[in-house]
C-alpha cells in the first residue's frame, strides 16, 4: 500500500498515521485477507505497519525520475529479506509507487497484481468497499 497525504498531526504507528478513506479501506482489505503488508512511504521507504513514524509531506508525485528510481532501489533492498518465499505481490498503490518496483519483482518470477490499475479514486473506494463486503 502506498502512503497518502492525509495524516494525523503527531507521530503514530504507520498503520494508524494515515487517515484517508482510501488508506483505511485498503488496510481493511489486507487485514481481512490476512495478507502480510507494508506501506510504501515516500519519506521512509518500506515501512512496517507497526513502526512508529512522524507525519511528513513528501510524495513521489513531485520527485523526478532519478529520485524515484533511487527510492525504488532502496525499497527493494528493504524488501529483499521478505521475498524468499513470496510468489505474488498485490500493489494497492499508484503508478509512481510501483513503476520501478513491479518490473524488478516480475523479473524475479514474482506475480505482480495491480487490481485497481487505472481506476480514479472514487472507483478505487468503491472497488475496496466491494472487496471487503
N, C-alpha and C positions, 0 to 999 in steps of 0.2 A: 504494500500500500504506500502511496506517496503522502508526504506531509501536505498540509493545507494552510491557507493564510489565517483562518480564524482559530485563535488560540486563547488559552487562559492568560492572564496578565502576570502570573507568578510561576516559578518552577513547579513541575509536577511529573509524575510518571508519564512517559511518552504516550502511552495508550489513553491517558486522561488529558493530556495537554491540548490536543486538537479537538475543537468543539463543533466543527461544521456538521451539518446533517449528512453530507456525503461521507465524511470520515466515520461518523458514528454508525451509519448503515453498513459501510464496508467492514468495519470492526465486527459488527454483529454477524455478518456473513461468515467471516473466518472463524469466529468463535463457535457459531452454530455448527459449522462443518468440522470443527476440531482440527483445523489446519494449523501447523506451526506458521508463525508470521513475523514479519519485520516491517519497519517503517523506513521508507526511503526519504531521508531528510536532506534538503539542500545544504543545510548548515553542518550537520553531523554525519552525513553518510548513512551507513546501515545502522539502524537503531533498534535495539531490543525493546519491545513494548513496555517492559518493566524497568527500563533505565530512566532515571530522573534527568530531565533536561529543562533548561530555561527557555522562555519564549524568545523568538528571533524573527527577523523579517526577510531572510534570504530565500530566493526562489531560483530554480533552474531556468525559469522562463525569461529571466533577464541576463543570464550568463551567455557568453559566447561559446562557440563550438569547442575550442581548445579547453576551456574551463570545464565544460560538461563532459568531455572525454576523460579528463583527469579525474573528475568526480566519479565517473562510472568505473574507472580503473581501481580507485580506492574502495569503492563499494564492493566490487568483485573480489578484491583481496580480503575484505572483511567477511564476505560470504563464503569464501573458499572452505573453511573448516566445516561448514554445514552442508556441503554439496556431495559428499561421498556416496550417500545412498539416495540422493534425490533423482527422481525420474521425470518430474514435471514441476513447473512453476506457474503460478497464476499471478499476473500483474493486474492490480487494481490501481493503476497509475496512468497518468497522461504520457503522451508521446515523449516529451523531453526527459522524463524519469526512466524510460525504458529503452530509448533509442540506441544506446551504446551497450546496454546490459543484455537485452534479449538476444542479439546475434551471438554474443560470446557464450551465452548459456546454450543456445541451439548448436553452436559449434562443438560443444561438449557432449552432444547427444541428449540434452535435456529438452523435453517437450515444453514449449512456451505457449501459454494460453493468455489471451487478452479478451475476456468476454465482453467488455464494454467498449471495444475499439470503435472510434468514430462517433460514439453517441454524445450528444450535448448533455450538459449537466442535468437538466430535468429528466431526460430519458435514462441517464445513469441512476438517478434516485429511484425512478420507477422500476428499473431492472433489479436494483438491490432490494427493493421492497418485495417484489415478486419472488426473488431468490430466497428470501428468508421467511416467506409465509408458509 
